[in-house]
Amino acid sequence: MRLVVAIVQSDDARPLTDALRDNNYASTVISTTGGFLREGNSTVLIGVEKDRLESLLGLIKETCTTRTQFVNPLPPVMEPGELYLAQPVEVQVGGATVFVLEVEQFAKF
């Protein structure tokens, strides 16, 4: 048995959980925040048997794709009277960060 911890952008959480449900994977979603943009993420916890692990990882990779987005950077600390014009910066968002942990014992009550 493995515990898969997938950290995905909030926009990808719903399509991922729908795909997991459609493929008979049980999951729990926790809302989290972090990363470079300090935007909302979702941490998805999935218990899976070892023989279905590669199929699950493929499903996560297929559902949580990376894409680019333009954001305005935070302005630097400036002296009064200085002018700062923010230029949008293109950053890559989406995708998934996945951790696979071996489960020593599993119980369902």
C-alpha positions in Angstrom: 0.0 0.0 0.0 1.2 3.5 -0.9 0.1 7.0 0.2 0.3 9.5 -2.6 0.4 13.1 -1.6 -0.2 15.4 -4.7 0.1 19.1 -4.3 -1.8 20.8 -7.2 -3.0 24.2 -8.1 -6.6 24.8 -7.0 -7.7 25.1 -10.6 -6.6 21.5 -11.2 -8.1 20.1 -8.0 -11.6 19.6 -9.2 -10.7 17.9 -12.5 -8.3 15.7 -10.7 -10.8 14.6 -8.0 -13.4 13.9 -10.7 -10.9 11.8 -12.6 -9.9 9.9 -9.4 -13.6 9.2 -8.6 -14.2 8.0 -12.2 -11.3 5.6 -12.0 -12.3 4.2 -8.5 -9.6 6.0 -6.4 -10.6 7.2 -3.0 -9.1 10.6 -2.1 -9.1 13.4 0.5 -8.5 17.0 -0.5 -7.0 19.6 1.9 -6.9 23.3 0.9 -3.4 24.7 1.3 -1.4 27.8 0.4 2.1 28.3 -0.6 4.6 28.5 -3.5 6.1 31.3 -5.4 2.8 33.1 -6.1 1.2 32.4 -2.7 -1.9 31.3 -4.5 -4.3 28.6 -3.3 -3.3 25.0 -3.7 -4.9 21.7 -2.9 -3.2 18.8 -1.3 -4.8 15.5 -2.4 -4.2 12.4 -0.3 -4.7 9.1 -2.2 -4.3 5.6 -0.8 -3.4 3.1 -3.6 -2.2 -0.5 -3.9 1.3 -0.9 -5.3 0.1 -2.5 -8.6 -2.1 0.6 -9.4 0.5 3.2 -8.5 1.8 3.8 -12.1 -1.7 4.1 -13.4 -2.5 6.7 -10.7 0.6 8.7 -11.5 -0.3 8.7 -15.1 -3.8 10.0 -14.3 -2.3 12.8 -12.2 0.2 13.8 -14.9 -2.6 13.8 -17.5 -5.0 15.9 -15.4 -2.6 18.5 -13.9 -0.8 20.1 -16.8 1.5 23.1 -16.6 0.6 26.4 -18.3 1.9 29.9 -18.3 0.3 32.9 -16.7 1.1 36.6 -16.5 1.4 38.1 -13.0 2.4 41.5 -11.7 5.4 41.3 -9.3 5.4 42.9 -5.9 6.8 46.5 -6.0 10.3 46.9 -4.4 10.7 49.1 -1.3 11.1 52.6 -2.6 11.7 56.1 -1.3 8.8 58.5 -1.4 8.4 60.2 -4.7 10.0 57.4 -6.8 7.9 55.9 -9.5 7.7 52.1 -10.2 5.8 50.7 -13.2 5.2 47.0 -12.8 5.8 45.0 -15.9 3.8 41.7 -16.0 6.0 38.6 -15.7 5.3 35.3 -17.4 5.4 32.4 -14.9 4.7 28.7 -15.2 1.8 27.4 -13.1 -0.1 24.2 -12.7 1.3 20.7 -12.8 1.7 18.6 -9.6 4.3 17.9 -7.0 3.8 14.3 -5.9 5.2 12.4 -3.0 4.8 8.6 -2.7 5.1 7.2 0.8 5.1 3.5 1.8 2.3 2.7 4.2 3.3 0.2 6.9 -0.3 -0.4 8.1 -3.7 0.6 6.9 -7.0 0.2 8.8 -10.5 1.3 8.0 -13.0 1.5 10.8 
